[in-house]
Amino acid sequence: MRSDPKDYELVAPGSLQAAVGLLARSPGEWLPIAGGTDVMVQYAAGKLPSRKLVSIWNLAELRSIEVLANEIRLGAGCTYTNIREHGVIGREFPMLSSAARWTGGIANQNRGTLGGNIVNASPAADSLPALLAYDAELILISVRGERRLPYAGFHAGYKKTKLAPDELIRAVCLPRRFSGYVCHARKVGSRNAQAISKVCMAALGRVAGQTVEDVHIAVGSVAPVPLRLSETELMLRGKVINESLVSAAKKMAVAEIRPIDDIRSTAKYRAAVTGNLVAEFLNLLSADGKA
Amino acid sequence: MNHERIVGTAVPRKEGREKVTGKAVYVDDMVLPGMLYGATVRSQIPRGRIKKITFETSVAWSEFVIVSAKDIPGKNCIALIGDDQPCLASDSINHPEEPVLLLAHPDRHALRKAVDAVSIEYNPLPAIFTMEESERGSEIVWGTDNVFKTYLIQKGNVDDVWSRADYIIEGEYSTGAQEQLYIENNGMVAAYDAKQGITVWGSLQCPYYVHKALMALCDLPAEKVRVVQMETGGAFGGKEDYPSMIAGHAALLAMKSGKPVKIVYDRAEDMAATTKRHPSRTRHRTALSRDGKILGGEIEFTIDGGAYATLSSVVLSRGAIHAGGPYYWPSVRIRAKAVATNAPPHGAFRGFGGPQSIFAMERHMDRIAQVVGLSPVEIRRRNFLQPGQTTTTEQVVRELIDLGKLLDRAISVSEYQTKKQEFAIENGTGATKKGIGIAAFLHGAGFTGSGERYLSSVVGVEGCADGGVRILVSSTEFGQGTKTVLCQIAAEALGLRYEDVTIAQPDTTEVPNSGPTVASRTVMVVGKLVESAARGIHQTLKLSGMLGDSYSAEEFRAACQAYVAGHGQLRSWAQYDPPPDVFWDDEKYRGEAYAAYSWAVYIAEVSVDLTTYSVSVNDFVALQEVGRVLHPVLAIGQIVGGVAQGIGFALFEKVIWQQGRMQNNQMTNYIMPTSSDLPPIRVFFEELGNVHGAFGAKGIGELPMDGPAPAIVNAIEDALGVRFDSIPLMPEDIYDAITARSLRGEDEVASVIR
C-alpha cells in the first residue's frame, strides 16, 4: 500500500438520503466508494487524490433489481455477481451477463458495481458497450430530486460524465424490447480472463430476410468514451447484407472510432479488430436471416 | 531393477501442510520488538551523476533513519562474481532503479511520502537501451567497450564448410525480457548487535550468496554474519542475486539504527527494480548438404545484461553451450557476448540463457527444413546427436540417448501427422487457422564446466537424539520440492520411512554450504551428496557395532539414540568429488560442459483467430528423458509449470521499456497466462537413469522452460505460413505481419545463397 490511511477519511451513511445529503453539503468534496475495485487500486498505488470517501456499499436502496413490465431497473449498487446470477438479465440481456462474467475475477465481480463501472468512466469498461447497445437509461438522484436521462451521451469525454457533483446514480434501466434480436458481444483482451479490453463490442440487430431492420453497435476501448457507432448503424439500416455492405460497414466503423496506441495495444490493431468484429456480427446477422 | 520404496513415489510435501493451513512463516510474517520498516529511494534517470540531494521540509526527517553510501562499513558493492554493482549509488547512476538512499521509520505508512520527499538533482548523461546501441559504442556505459563477457566455442574448421555447402541458411532471432512473477515479493528482515554481528531472515534462493555479500558490505567476518531462509513463495531464479541487495539494505539500516529493520517490496517495486530474463539476439549461418545434414555453422549469441555484470557471464555461458541444440555439428563457431545497457541488471530466470538460444536454434531448424525441402520432423531426425558423437564443446555423448525414438513417441502421442493433414484441409476456409510445431532440445544439469568443482559443495546428515534423521543443506525450498525430494533420498538410502527424515531450515550457522539452489542441480548433485552422507550415518552406526546391515526403522532409531547418548553427536558429511573422467577447459571452452543432460521433444498445437489475431495453444505434449523420476507428482508439476511459463514467454509476457524503466510494472498490464489460457499439458517421461545423480536422477527444473516458445512459434508459422522470429509474439505483431504480407502480395523469398 503506497497510501497512508491516516490521510483519508471514510464515512458510511446509513441511507441513500443521508448519502446524497452529505454530497449536497459540500459538492465535489466526497468521493463515493461502492465495491472499491477501482478506488482501492488507486489507493494502493498511492494515486488516489480524493481524501474524503463516502461509502455507498451498504445502501439497500441501490442494490435491488426490479423487473417491471416494460423495463428492468438495476440499482447502481448491483454487483457483477448479482447481474450474472439474475435469470431475466441472463435471458433478455445476455450481453450484459457476459460483460459481468468478463469483468475481473470472481473477487472483483463480488465487489464491483454497475454504477461504479459507469462513473469510473473507463473507455475500456466491459459492461458499458452492452448498456449502450440496449439503449439503457440512467436515473440520477440528489437532494434536488431524481432525473432520468439516456445513458448514450452520459460520458462527456475521457473519464468525464454528466453526473453533477451532488448526484449519485440511482438505477440503470434497460427496456425489455430486444427479444428476437441477434446479439453478439465479444471482448478482445490480452488473455482469456482477468484482462482489460483492447477492444470490446456489444451489438444487436434484427433482419427480415437479408434486410437490416434494426441494428445497434457499441464498442469500447477504441475512443475516449464507450461509443455507439451511429453512422455505421444508419448506413446499415434498410440495406441488404452482402459482401460489399460488410466491407463498407467495416470501413465506416473504423472511421467512427478514435483508437490510440497505449501500454496495452496499438491504434491500428484496435481499428482492424473493430472492423473485423463488426463484420463478424453482420455475418452472424446474415446467417440468422437465412436460417 | 528398482527396489526403491520411497524414491519414485508421490509422498506428501514436507512443508505442504504448513503452507495450505497458513502456518508457514514468510518474511513478512516476522515482527521483531522495536522493528522499523525500511524503504529505498531510487534514481529516476537512466544515467548521470548525482549533483545534489534535497530533503523537502514537508517530512519530519528527525523521525527517520537515513542511510547513504557513506554509512557503508565495508565495500560499497554487492559481491557476486565481479564486484561492480554498488549497494547504494554515491555518484554515478547507471540505470533508473538504482538505490541511492535508504529510509527507515516505525510506521510503514510514513515511508512512501518520505521517499517522494527526497529530490535528487542530476547532471544527466546520454544513456543506451538496446544491444545495438551498446555494440556501436558511441556511448561507453560500462568498462572500456560495454562488453561484460565474451566466449568463443570452436569445433573443427567451420571456414572450410561454406564452399562445400549445398545450402547456406541464415536467420536472426530475438527474445524479450521476462519477469519471474513469483507469488511472494522479495523481502528481508535484518537485526544487528555488536557482539553477534548481523542476522538476516529473508525470501531467497542462495543463503551463502547473501552471506558472502554481507561480509564484504558490512566488513564482518564469516561468523558474524548469519543468513536464514524463511519460507519462500517462489523464486524461478529471481531470488538468486537480488536478495543480496535487499539484505544489504536492511543490514545497513539495522546497523545504523540499532533496531531490527524489515524491507518488503510491493509488486510494483519488485517488478520494476529486481532482475528479469536477459533479452537476447541470436544470428545463425548454417551450411547444409543436399540431404539436409548440418555441415557446420556460425552462431552469434548476444544478451543484454543491463547496467551491471551480476550473473550475465554465467547466463551467457549456458546460453552459448546450449545454442547448438541437440544436434551434431561437425564444425561450429559460437561467439557469445553480454553487453551493457542502462536498464536494471538482468539476472537468473529458469533456463538461464538456454531458453533464449534454444528458441533461435529451434526456429532456425524449421527454417532450414523449409529451404532444404524436408519436414520439421525429418530435418531434426537427420541431425540428432547420437551416443558417441560430440557436442559443440566436444563433449562425448556417453548417455545412451535415442532422440529419434523420443521424437517418434512425441509424434505418436500428439497425433502430429494426422493433425498436419487435417489442418491442411481445414485451414483453407474459416477465420481460424491451426498449426502444429515441434521443438527438440537438451538442458545440462548442474553448474557449467568446472563450476561444480569450484563450488565443492558440502552436505551433512545428522542422527538426532530422538533417533530421527535430519538433513543439513543450504539448498532451499521455494515451491519446487527440495525438502521433499532430499528427504526421500535420505530415507531411501538409510532404509527408513519418509517420516523419519526431516530437513533443517537453511541457516548459515546450522548448515554447510551445499551450493546455490540453481541450475537444476539440487536433486542431481546435492541429492547424490545427501545419499552419500546418509549412507555415512549407517556406516558409523555399523562400525560402532550398534546396527547390522539389515535393520528395521525402529532398530535404526534405537541405535541412533544410543549413539547420540554415548557420543553426543552423530553427523556425516559428504563433499562433491568430481568424476575422474570429466575434462573441461575454461580457456578454450571445450570439454565436459555438464555431467548430464536432460533431453526433450515438445509439440504444440495452436489456433490463430484471424478476427483478433490472437493465438490459443490447444494442446501441448511435453516428452522428456530426465533420468529417474524421484517424485512423479512434483516432476509433472515442474514440467506443467515450466510449460506455462514458456507459453507466457512466447505469447503473453512483454516488458514495456521506456528509458530503461519498466512501464507496465503491474500485473494488470504485464500479462501472464491464466489457467484459462493454458491447454491440457500432457507430460510424458522416459527414464534412462544417470550415474551422476541420486538414484539415477538428472536435472528437471529448467528444462521445460526451453521448448514451449519455439514449438509454439513453429506451430504459428505452420498455421499462417508467416515467419515470426521474435518473442513475445503479440496479436499486434501478427496483425502487422499479415497486413505487411498482403500489401506485398507475395511470400517472402527465402534467403538461400546457393
Chai-1 contact restraints between the chains, C-beta under 6 A:
chainA,res_idxA,chainB,res_idxB,connection_type,confidence,min_distance_angstrom,max_distance_angstrom,comment,restraint_id
A,R2,B,R112,contact,1.0,0.0,6.0,A-B,restraint_1
A,D4,B,H109,contact,1.0,0.0,6.0,A-B,restraint_2
A,G46,B,R112,contact,1.0,0.0,6.0,A-B,restraint_3
A,V188,B,T612,contact,1.0,0.0,6.0,A-B,restraint_4
A,S190,B,I671,contact,1.0,0.0,6.0,A-B,restraint_5
A,R191,B,I671,contact,1.0,0.0,6.0,A-B,restraint_6
A,R191,B,T674,contact,1.0,0.0,6.0,A-B,restraint_7
A,R191,B,D677,contact,1.0,0.0,6.0,A-B,restraint_8
A,N192,B,S676,contact,1.0,0.0,6.0,A-B,restraint_9
A,N192,B,D677,contact,1.0,0.0,6.0,A-B,restraint_10
A,A193,B,T674,contact,1.0,0.0,6.0,A-B,restraint_11
A,A193,B,S676,contact,1.0,0.0,6.0,A-B,restraint_12
A,Q194,B,T674,contact,1.0,0.0,6.0,A-B,restraint_13
A,I263,B,I656,contact,1.0,0.0,6.0,A-B,restraint_14
A,I263,B,N664,contact,1.0,0.0,6.0,A-B,restraint_15
A,I263,B,N669,contact,1.0,0.0,6.0,A-B,restraint_16
A,S265,B,E732,contact,1.0,0.0,6.0,A-B,restraint_17
A,T266,B,E732,contact,1.0,0.0,6.0,A-B,restraint_18
A,Y269,B,E732,contact,1.0,0.0,6.0,A-B,restraint_19
A,Y269,B,Y735,contact,1.0,0.0,6.0,A-B,restraint_20
A,A272,B,Y735,contact,1.0,0.0,6.0,A-B,restraint_21
A,V273,B,T612,contact,1.0,0.0,6.0,A-B,restraint_22
A,N276,B,T611,contact,1.0,0.0,6.0,A-B,restraint_23
A,E280,B,T611,contact,1.0,0.0,6.0,A-B,restraint_24
